Amino acid sequence: MDYYAGIDVSLEQSSICVVDAQGKIFRETKVASEPEELATFFRGLSVTLKRWAMEIAKRRGMKRAIVALARKLATVLHRMWIDETDFRFGKEVAAA
């Protein structure tokens, strides 16, 4: 099953909401706005992002996996911000 994460970041703490492909909330929490805290939260989930990050951790180490996960999430959020697109709960491709 596919899961999607949304992060609302502030200076002191970040809100994280993880939903499944149907849009049902899977997990929701607030954590400190530190990469280690974000990685700890995602480490506790058995979802695609975790599996991807753990594969990197096996090859390159946990610190690099934490940075890679943070960069991946930042890239997605940045593209959404630049393109002014809304988060979609499915895999359908946006019309160009």
C-alpha positions as CSV (number, residue, x, y, z in Angstrom):
1,M,0.0,0.0,0.0
2,D,1.2,3.5,-0.8
3,Y,1.5,6.2,1.8
4,Y,2.1,9.9,1.4
5,A,3.5,12.4,4.0
6,G,2.8,16.0,4.4
7,I,4.9,18.2,6.6
8,D,4.1,21.7,8.0
9,V,7.4,23.1,9.1
10,S,8.0,26.0,11.6
11,L,11.1,27.0,13.4
12,E,10.5,25.0,16.6
13,Q,8.3,22.1,15.6
14,S,6.8,20.4,12.5
15,S,3.5,18.7,12.0
16,I,3.5,15.5,10.1
17,C,0.5,13.8,8.6
18,V,0.8,10.4,6.8
19,V,-2.2,9.3,4.7
20,D,-2.8,6.2,2.6
21,A,-3.8,6.2,-1.1
22,Q,-7.5,6.7,-0.3
23,G,-6.7,9.8,1.8
24,K,-7.3,8.1,5.2
25,I,-5.0,9.5,7.9
26,F,-2.5,6.7,8.8
27,R,-0.5,8.7,11.4
28,E,-0.4,12.3,12.6
29,T,2.0,13.9,15.1
30,K,4.2,16.9,15.9
31,V,8.0,16.7,16.2
32,A,10.9,19.1,16.7
33,S,12.0,20.7,13.5
34,E,15.3,18.8,13.4
35,P,16.3,16.2,10.7
36,E,17.0,13.6,13.3
37,E,13.5,14.0,14.8
38,L,11.9,13.7,11.4
39,A,13.9,10.6,10.6
40,T,13.1,9.0,13.9
41,F,9.4,9.5,13.2
42,F,9.6,8.0,9.7
43,R,11.8,5.2,11.0
44,G,8.9,4.1,13.1
45,L,6.6,3.7,10.1
46,S,6.6,0.7,7.9
47,V,6.0,2.6,4.7
48,T,7.6,3.1,1.3
49,L,9.8,6.0,2.5
50,K,11.1,4.0,5.3
51,R,12.0,1.1,3.0
52,W,13.7,3.5,0.6
53,A,15.7,5.2,3.4
54,M,16.7,1.9,5.0
55,E,18.1,0.6,1.7
56,I,20.3,3.7,1.6
57,A,21.3,3.1,5.2
58,K,22.4,-0.4,4.4
59,R,24.6,0.9,1.6
60,R,25.8,4.3,2.8
61,G,25.0,4.5,6.6
62,M,22.2,5.9,8.7
63,K,23.4,9.5,8.7
64,R,23.4,9.7,4.9
65,A,20.0,8.0,4.8
66,I,18.6,10.7,7.2
67,V,20.0,13.4,5.0
68,A,18.7,11.7,1.8
69,L,15.2,11.4,3.3
70,A,15.2,15.0,4.4
71,R,16.3,16.1,0.9
72,K,13.7,14.0,-0.8
73,L,10.9,15.4,1.3
74,A,12.3,19.0,0.9
75,T,12.4,18.5,-2.9
76,V,8.8,17.4,-3.1
77,L,7.6,20.2,-0.9
78,H,9.7,22.8,-2.8
79,R,8.3,21.6,-6.2
80,M,4.8,21.8,-4.8
81,W,5.5,25.3,-3.6
82,I,7.1,26.5,-6.9
83,D,4.4,24.9,-9.1
84,E,1.6,26.0,-6.7
85,T,0.1,22.5,-6.8
86,D,-2.0,20.9,-4.2
87,F,-1.2,17.6,-2.6
88,R,-3.0,14.7,-4.4
89,F,-3.7,11.4,-2.6
90,G,-3.3,9.2,-5.7
91,K,-0.7,8.3,-8.3
92,E,-2.4,10.0,-11.2
93,V,-0.3,12.3,-13.2
94,A,-1.2,16.0,-13.4
95,A,-2.3,17.2,-16.9
96,A,0.4,19.3,-18.5
